Amino acid sequence: MTKEQLIAECLTMPDSFIDNPYGPDVDVAKNKLGKSFALIGILSTADKNFIKLNADAGAPVALGDTNITLKCPPELIYVLRDEYTAVVPGYYSNKSHWNTIILNKDVPNEEVKKMIKISYDLVTPQKKSPKKP
């Protein structure tokens, strides 16, 4: 997936939009309440410490890689990190609640789409069904 395809997938979530609070190099997908559910970027020389740390740990990460950081339920965080070498602790995020996925490695696109939906659902209040009398 490309950065543009990731953005398009994030925009399929209801009432979502893209913001750039961290500058033009990081696209942040937010819900209608302004809560972030995805951070999308391309690794550059400014990310050299992140690249080195994760490459040294065995992750397939390199300069120029597209990545997306997504919120994840704590019970799933380590399951995904164990299953895929391209899922690493969240970049500039709480490592217990966010994962970063390095795209076009060992995580199938359909799995990335599921992770985007999960992240969106975690930050978006769900409508409650009316109580039956």
N, C-alpha and C positions, 0 to 999 in steps of 0.2 A: 504494500500500500504506500502511496505517496502522502506527503503532508496534506495536499489538497483533498485527497480521498478521505483522510482521517477527519478533516474539518467538515466535509460533506456528510460523513456518517454522524458526527456529533450534532450537526444541524437537523438531523432527522428526529432528534428528541424533541418532544413538545415544548414550544415556547423557549427554545434555546437560542443563544446568540454568541458571537465571538467578540472578545474584548482583548485589548493589548495593554494591560496595566503594568507589565514588566518591560515594555518596549516592543519594537516591531519584530523581534526575532522569536517571540514566544506568543503563540495564539492560545488564548484561554477560553474554553467553552464554559458557558454559565447557563444556569436555569433562569426562569423568569424572575426569581427573587435575587438574582445576582450571585448565587453560590456557585463556585467553581466545581466542575466535575471532570475536566480534562485540561491538561497543559500539553501543548504540541510544539515541538521544535525540531531543529536539525543541529546535531552536535558540531560545535566549532572549536577553534583553538581556545576560546574562553572556557570551554568545558573540559580542559585537559586533565584536571584532577579527578573528575567523575569518570572519564574514560579510563584513566590509568588504574584507579581503584577497582573498577568493575572488570577490566581486562585481566588484572592481576588475580582476581577471584575466579576467572574462567569464563566470564560472560563474553559473548561475541559482539563486542562494542568497538566502534572506531569513529574517527573523525568523518563527518558527513552523514552519519546514520540519522534517520528520522526516528523520533521517539515520542511516546505519549505517556504521561503520568496520570494514573487513574486511582480514584478511591476504591477501596476493597474491604469487604468484611474481614475483621481480624482472623476469623477461623479459616479463611481462604487464602490469606496473604502468603503463608509459607507453603501451602499446597502448590500454588502457582509457581513460586520461586523454585521449588523442588522439581516440578514437572518440566519447566522450560528454562533453558540457560539464558534466554533473552529477557527474562523477567527478573528485575533487580529491585532493591529497595528504592523507594521514591526519591527522585532527585529534588533536592531542596524542599522535602516534605517530611511529615511524620512517618517514619519507617514502619510503624505499627499499623498504619491505616492507608498507606499509598504505595503503589508499585509503579515502576517505570518499565515500559515494554520497548525494547529495541526492535523496530519493525524489520520485516523481510529477513528474519532469521529462522527460529524454530517455532514461532507461535503462528498458527494458521490465522488467516484473515477473519474467518468466521468466529474464532475464539476472541480475537481483539474486539469484534463488534459486540459480542456478549459482555465483555469486560466494560465496554463503554456504557452499555445499558445498565449494568449493575452499578457503576459509579454514579450515573445520573439518578437512578432510583434511590441511592443512599443519601443524596443531598436534596432530593425533591420530596416535599411532603405529599403523601398519598391521600386522596380523598377517602374519607371514611363513609361507609354505608350508613344510611339512616337506621336508627334502632327501631326494631319492630315493637309495636305496642303489646 
